[in-house]
Amino acid sequence: MSSYARLRSSALELFASRGFQATGIRDLAAGAGLSLATLYHYMDRKEDLLVRLMRESLVRLNTDARLVLAQVGSPVQRLAALTLLHVLAHGLRRTETVVVDRELRSLDEENRAAVVALRDEYEELWARQLAEGTASHTMSVPDTRVARLALLEMCTGVAYWYSDNGPLGLDEVAVVHADLVLAQVQARQGAERVSLADLDLPPVAWFRDLVTREEAGHDETGRENAGRREH
């Protein structure tokens, strides 16, 4: 495992469990088994590392969402596919979710705006499916904005309560969530209400493979190249 991969994994765990403010520079170095000199290869300030981790997480989520949307056609199919991706990503990358979700408050104004813009970009993909589904009369929701917020909150919650020791595997949990989302928006094909089993989507294993694939970006490059990758 590369130095940055160790730092990334350790920092996410520390920020998720202790919080950003309670994690010191020496904690980060010790957790990753790095010297302070090596640590500063990846950041000038502790906040630089937090921003990089958040941006990597959200850039990947946006990229994966667009890959998923390219596989399917109708708004109903796209919403179901986004749900499967979201639940699997948040169940398999829980520490990232917790850090991105909780630590926006730790960023300065400029960094917060940049991270929120990436989050908004992702949420807009959900908003678009709800709007198109409502316009095509294949979904019915009283308010698309409230629906988007409620559905995302429900699906993101998996990161906080799901356990590998529970009665359902994560793939099954993702399927249940997709059916819940479809029911909440009263998804239809023609005059018939539909569930996930009625839709022509890639198998759940395809979504899992997408979420768990290795990324070339998490390597030994320092903060300079990180910035170029993220734009």
C-alpha positions as CSV (number, residue, x, y, z in Angstrom):
1,M,0.0,0.0,0.0
2,S,1.4,3.4,-1.0
3,S,2.1,6.1,1.6
4,Y,-0.9,8.2,0.4
5,A,-3.2,5.2,0.5
6,R,-2.1,4.5,4.2
7,L,-2.6,8.2,5.0
8,R,-6.0,8.3,3.3
9,S,-7.3,5.2,5.1
10,S,-6.0,6.3,8.5
11,A,-7.1,9.9,8.2
12,L,-10.6,8.9,7.2
13,E,-10.8,6.6,10.2
14,L,-9.5,9.2,12.6
15,F,-11.7,12.0,11.2
16,A,-14.8,9.7,11.3
17,S,-14.2,8.4,14.8
18,R,-12.6,11.3,16.6
19,G,-13.6,14.2,14.5
20,F,-11.4,16.6,12.5
21,Q,-10.8,19.1,15.3
22,A,-9.7,16.3,17.8
23,T,-7.2,14.7,15.4
24,G,-3.7,16.2,15.5
25,I,-1.0,16.3,12.9
26,R,1.0,13.7,14.9
27,D,-2.0,11.5,15.1
28,L,-2.2,11.5,11.3
29,A,1.5,10.7,10.9
30,A,1.4,8.0,13.5
31,G,-1.7,6.4,12.1
32,A,-0.3,6.2,8.6
33,G,3.2,5.2,9.8
34,L,4.7,8.3,8.2
35,S,7.2,10.9,9.3
36,L,6.0,14.5,9.6
37,A,8.2,15.4,6.7
38,T,6.5,12.8,4.5
39,L,3.1,13.9,5.8
40,Y,3.7,17.5,4.7
41,H,4.3,16.2,1.2
42,Y,0.5,15.8,0.9
43,M,-0.6,19.0,2.6
44,D,0.3,22.4,3.9
45,R,-2.4,22.4,6.6
46,K,-4.5,19.7,8.1
47,E,-7.5,21.2,6.4
48,D,-5.9,20.6,3.0
49,L,-6.0,16.9,3.6
50,L,-9.6,17.0,4.7
51,V,-10.6,18.9,1.6
52,R,-8.7,16.5,-0.6
53,L,-10.4,13.5,1.0
54,M,-13.8,15.1,0.6
55,R,-13.3,16.1,-3.0
56,E,-11.9,12.6,-3.9
57,S,-15.0,11.0,-2.4
58,L,-17.5,13.3,-4.1
59,V,-15.7,13.4,-7.5
60,R,-15.8,9.6,-7.5
61,L,-19.5,9.5,-6.5
62,N,-20.3,12.0,-9.3
63,T,-18.2,10.0,-11.8
64,D,-19.9,6.7,-10.8
65,A,-23.3,8.2,-11.0
66,R,-22.8,9.4,-14.5
67,L,-21.5,5.9,-15.5
68,V,-24.6,4.4,-14.0
69,L,-26.9,6.9,-15.8
70,A,-25.3,6.0,-19.1
71,Q,-26.5,2.4,-18.7
72,V,-30.2,3.1,-18.5
73,G,-32.9,5.1,-20.2
74,S,-36.1,6.2,-18.5
75,P,-36.3,8.5,-15.4
76,V,-37.7,5.6,-13.4
77,Q,-34.8,3.3,-14.3
78,R,-32.3,6.0,-13.7
79,L,-33.7,6.8,-10.2
80,A,-33.6,3.1,-9.3
81,A,-30.1,2.8,-10.6
82,L,-28.9,5.9,-8.6
83,T,-30.5,4.4,-5.5
84,L,-28.6,1.1,-5.9
85,L,-25.3,3.0,-6.4
86,H,-25.9,5.4,-3.5
87,V,-26.7,2.6,-1.0
88,L,-23.8,0.4,-2.0
89,A,-21.4,3.4,-2.1
90,H,-22.5,4.6,1.3
91,G,-22.5,1.1,2.8
92,L,-19.1,0.1,1.5
93,R,-17.4,3.5,2.0
94,R,-18.9,4.4,5.3
95,T,-16.0,6.4,6.8
96,E,-16.0,8.6,3.7
97,T,-19.7,9.3,4.1
98,V,-19.3,10.2,7.8
99,V,-16.4,12.5,7.1
100,V,-18.1,14.3,4.1
101,D,-21.4,14.5,6.0
102,R,-20.1,15.8,9.4
103,E,-17.0,17.8,8.7
104,L,-18.2,20.5,6.3
105,R,-18.4,22.6,9.4
106,S,-14.6,22.3,9.8
107,L,-13.8,23.9,6.4
108,D,-13.2,27.6,5.8
109,E,-15.6,29.4,3.5
110,E,-13.8,28.9,0.3
111,N,-13.2,25.2,0.8
112,R,-16.7,24.6,2.0
113,A,-18.1,26.3,-1.1
114,A,-16.0,24.0,-3.4
115,V,-17.1,20.9,-1.6
116,V,-20.7,21.9,-1.4
117,A,-20.7,22.5,-5.2
118,L,-19.6,18.9,-5.8
119,R,-22.3,17.7,-3.4
120,D,-24.9,19.8,-5.2
121,E,-23.7,18.5,-8.6
122,Y,-24.5,15.0,-7.4
123,E,-27.9,15.9,-5.9
124,E,-28.8,17.6,-9.1
125,L,-28.6,14.2,-10.9
126,W,-31.3,13.0,-8.5
127,A,-33.4,16.1,-8.9
128,R,-33.3,15.7,-12.7
129,Q,-34.8,12.2,-12.6
130,L,-37.5,13.3,-10.2
131,A,-38.4,16.3,-12.4
132,E,-38.3,14.3,-15.6
133,G,-40.3,11.5,-14.0
134,T,-42.9,14.0,-12.8
135,A,-43.1,15.7,-16.2
136,S,-43.6,12.4,-18.0
137,H,-46.2,11.2,-15.5
138,T,-44.1,8.1,-14.6
139,M,-43.6,9.4,-11.0
140,S,-45.9,11.4,-8.6
141,V,-44.4,13.4,-5.8
142,P,-46.0,16.4,-4.1
143,D,-42.7,18.4,-4.2
144,T,-39.6,17.3,-6.1
145,R,-37.2,19.2,-3.8
146,V,-38.5,17.7,-0.6
147,A,-38.6,14.3,-2.3
148,R,-35.0,14.6,-3.3
149,L,-33.9,15.5,0.2
150,A,-36.0,12.8,1.9
151,L,-34.9,10.0,-0.5
152,L,-31.2,10.9,-0.2
153,E,-31.4,11.2,3.6
154,M,-33.0,7.7,3.8
155,C,-30.4,6.1,1.5
156,T,-27.4,7.9,3.1
157,G,-28.6,6.5,6.5
158,V,-27.2,3.1,5.5
159,A,-23.7,4.4,6.3
160,Y,-24.8,4.9,10.0
161,W,-26.9,1.8,10.8
162,Y,-26.0,-1.0,8.4
163,S,-24.0,-3.9,9.9
164,D,-22.4,-6.8,8.2
165,N,-23.7,-8.9,11.0
166,G,-27.4,-8.0,10.3
167,P,-29.9,-10.4,8.7
168,L,-29.6,-8.8,5.2
169,G,-26.5,-8.4,3.1
170,L,-25.7,-5.0,1.7
171,D,-26.8,-6.0,-1.8
172,E,-30.2,-7.0,-0.4
173,V,-30.5,-3.8,1.6
174,A,-29.8,-1.8,-1.7
175,V,-32.6,-3.7,-3.4
176,V,-35.0,-3.0,-0.6
177,H,-34.1,0.7,-0.8
178,A,-34.6,0.8,-4.5
179,D,-38.1,-0.7,-4.0
180,L,-38.8,1.8,-1.2
181,V,-37.8,4.7,-3.5
182,L,-39.9,3.5,-6.4
183,A,-42.9,3.1,-4.0
184,Q,-42.4,6.6,-2.6
185,V,-42.4,8.3,-6.0
186,Q,-45.3,6.0,-7.2
187,A,-43.1,4.9,-10.2
188,R,-45.1,3.6,-13.1
189,Q,-44.6,2.1,-16.5
190,G,-47.7,2.8,-18.5
191,A,-50.6,2.4,-16.0
192,E,-48.8,-0.2,-13.8
193,R,-46.8,0.6,-10.7
194,V,-43.4,-1.0,-10.8
195,S,-40.7,-2.4,-8.5
196,L,-37.0,-3.0,-9.1
197,A,-37.7,-6.5,-10.5
198,D,-39.8,-5.0,-13.3
199,L,-36.9,-2.8,-14.6
200,D,-34.2,-3.7,-17.1
201,L,-31.1,-2.7,-15.1
202,P,-27.7,-4.2,-14.7
203,P,-27.4,-6.8,-11.9
204,V,-26.6,-5.5,-8.4
205,A,-23.2,-7.2,-8.7
206,W,-22.4,-4.7,-11.5
207,F,-23.1,-1.8,-9.2
208,R,-21.0,-3.4,-6.4
209,D,-18.1,-4.0,-8.8
210,L,-18.2,-0.3,-9.8
211,V,-18.2,0.9,-6.2
212,T,-15.3,-1.4,-5.1
213,R,-13.0,-1.0,-8.1
214,E,-9.5,0.2,-7.4
215,E,-8.7,3.8,-8.4
216,A,-5.5,4.8,-10.0
217,G,-5.8,8.3,-8.4
218,H,-4.9,7.2,-4.8
219,D,-1.2,7.0,-5.3
220,E,2.0,8.7,-4.2
221,T,1.5,12.0,-5.9
222,G,1.5,15.0,-3.7
223,R,-0.9,17.9,-3.3
224,E,0.1,19.5,-6.6
225,N,-1.1,16.6,-8.8
226,A,-4.1,16.0,-6.5
227,G,-5.4,19.4,-7.5
228,R,-5.0,18.8,-11.2
229,R,-6.9,15.5,-11.0
230,E,-9.8,16.9,-9.1
231,H,-10.6,19.7,-11.5
